[in-house]
């Protein structure tokens, strides 16, 4: 079933498929004396993976996108494929099934909500930030007891909240943007508002930065943004940047709520999102587990529209609630333009709520107060 679902997903998703999956040798760089190897995606023809410093267990280190917009569009397309793949499986199981029975049937069928992301990574021979955090979080959860968990120690508490987006970045939160080697810019993201750029395809500098050393007095290396996020958002009746992650208990189970608003024009990252993650204790160890959970972006009642603001001025309304039997459920609004202008999402008090639910836990949290 697993292979059938993925095959149908790719066909119906209408993706551009490339038949050329061979490695593409590249010429040597003027400032570096070793050749580069790249590989094209068969799911998205405009994406390539590249081997630069080979510090991971995979053949390729970093992905190349022609533009930042293409990167975020890819995340949106992958989300659509994930939803479709999950809906295909859900159509094969009874609607009133228990969480435990659903888990059993999913395991027997080889179904996993990450199948699309896993196959995307395998197609490019790429070790992603998603995979790295997934392994670290699984190990961390097994060490947790039944008391309070420290959110600061949780590997999943990365500034890139979204697993789909993590799939597009390297283990060190890196990506290359550009149409050709002449225009490539390497980015290493440090936080939502700070990053390092390398210009002029300086591979030596890229390798140094990727390995944790930032070269000094190199004109190709540019540090940008804020290093202290707490000073980024000044007091205002309208907020453009919000980030929160919290745990909540539900009897013997737990959920984590993740809420975010980001407007980073340099990367084109503009969205509002709500994620709910489910946990259960099995054989004495905590782990992410499929459970009936809900995530939404709503108004104060959970059933009405939220009110967002275009650049903290003109208001518009949105509503999205998703409930699934999953390890995580996500609600997200993203975009790059609004009525001909650049989309900048603003949040005002008591107008937009991050909605999360599992069993008796029913939470509506004002984005402005997070």
Secondary structure, DSSP 8 states (H G I E B T S, - for coil): -HHHHHHHHHHHHT----S--SEEEE---TT--S-EEEEE-SSSTT-EEEESS--SSSSB-EEEES-HHHHHHHHHHHHHHHHHHHHHHHTTS-TT--HHHHHHHHHHHT--TTHHHHHHHHHHTB-BHHHHHHHHHHHHHHT--SS---GGG-TT--SS--HHHHTTSBTTSEEEE-SSTTT-EEEEEEETTEEEEE-TT-HHHHHHHHTT---SS-TTEEEEE-S-GGGTS-S-SSBS-EEEEEEEEETTEEEEEEEEEEEETTTTEEEEEEEEEEEEEETTEEEE--EEEEEEEE-TTSSS-EEEEETTTEEEEE-EEEEEEESEEEEEEE-SEETTEE--EEB-TTT-EEEEEETTEEEEEEGGG-
